[in-house]
Amino acid sequence: MMNPLGIQSKRFLVAVDPMDDKNLYGWAQLRPLGPRIRDPNLYNAAPGSGSIEQDIEEEIWDDFDKDEVDFPSGFASLPWTKEYKEMSENAAKRRNRRNQLIEKAEEENINDRNQIWELASVYVLPKWRNNGIGSELIRRILKRHMDMGRIPDDVYLLTLDSTKGWYNRFGFVETDDPPTAMALEMTAGSIITSLMGEKLVAMRGGHNSVSNK
């Protein structure tokens, strides 16, 4: 109730005066948007349109389709037959495989390594702008992201067409394939920015994202 938006302070990187940490310069955050899996059943599906559970079930089903051992019938379906034992062993292997995939997905969930992310809330107080604080915030938050074993090309952002050049310096490039979770935000933002005579664009990281240029 005290935090209806579910904001987590650990997602933020905050810049303060080194001599007085109550003197705030600015901040930035990387917020998770959901699993980066694409829905395999949709042509040209956007990142984040699938689910981990669906991805695992699809992989197990593929294993089942490729299984050379058919389900036994007639007398061969009796539990003590060679055919039944082979079928049972293969089924057990698939169950074990499924459990391993689930355990791996849960481990990645704990470390947030299966997520797509949005670089958001990048803000520097007006009086501290043009001092490189915003650039340093982005460099550090992306470095922290990669130091935690995550990949830079799973980071997206929305910005104005007139300011995208600034983000190019950090390895971001414009993309026509934004995550599903950003669709509503982009639609609403596009309406607002068009009224301002601007254009909203989506960008994706991964191209020398911690460049020191």
Secondary structure as GFF3:
##gff-version 3
##sequence-region A 1 213
A	DSSP	three_ten_helix	9	11	.	.	.	ID=ss1
A	DSSP	beta_strand	12	17	.	.	.	ID=ss2
A	DSSP	beta_strand	20	35	.	.	.	ID=ss3
A	DSSP	alpha_helix	52	66	.	.	.	ID=ss4
A	DSSP	three_ten_helix	74	77	.	.	.	ID=ss5
A	DSSP	alpha_helix	82	110	.	.	.	ID=ss6
A	DSSP	beta_strand	115	124	.	.	.	ID=ss7
A	DSSP	three_ten_helix	126	128	.	.	.	ID=ss8
A	DSSP	alpha_helix	133	147	.	.	.	ID=ss9
A	DSSP	three_ten_helix	152	154	.	.	.	ID=ss10
A	DSSP	beta_strand	155	160	.	.	.	ID=ss11
A	DSSP	three_ten_helix	161	163	.	.	.	ID=ss12
A	DSSP	alpha_helix	164	168	.	.	.	ID=ss13
A	DSSP	beta_strand	173	174	.	.	.	ID=ss14
A	DSSP	three_ten_helix	180	182	.	.	.	ID=ss15
A	DSSP	alpha_helix	183	195	.	.	.	ID=ss16
A	DSSP	beta_strand	200	204	.	.	.	ID=ss17
###
